[in-house]
Amino acid sequence: MKYMLLLFNEESDEQPTPEQMATWQTFGEGAAKVATQVSAEALQPSATASVVSVRNRETIVSDGPFIDTKEQLGGFYVFDCENLDIALELAAKIPWAPTGHIEVRPVMEFE
């Protein structure tokens, strides 16, 4: 089953250090041993976001994040895992888990 792991943390203008990048690389190598990575992306800062809604047939576009909070969605992984327990174990090993939070959601599969 596929699981999306949504990564939330406080935003920073600082670029990751080589040591921080190495922890992400180590995570990826470990994850490859227990699951198949389907996709993964880091996201631009929330200030670059646009929020689209339609009300009474009118399209409304707003700038910036939808939710006013310190933690923002910063990226995601999609893994094909044998079960939820493996997805949860992977989420706990993501470098942001100690300072942010990781939402784990099964991906809907349609026939």
Secondary structure, 3 states (H helix, E strand, C coil): CEEEEEEEEECCCCCCCHHHHHHHHHHHHHHCCCCEEEEEEECCCHHHCEEEEEECCEEEEEECCCCCCCEEEEEEEEEECCCHHHHHHHHHHCCCCCCCEEEEEECCCCC
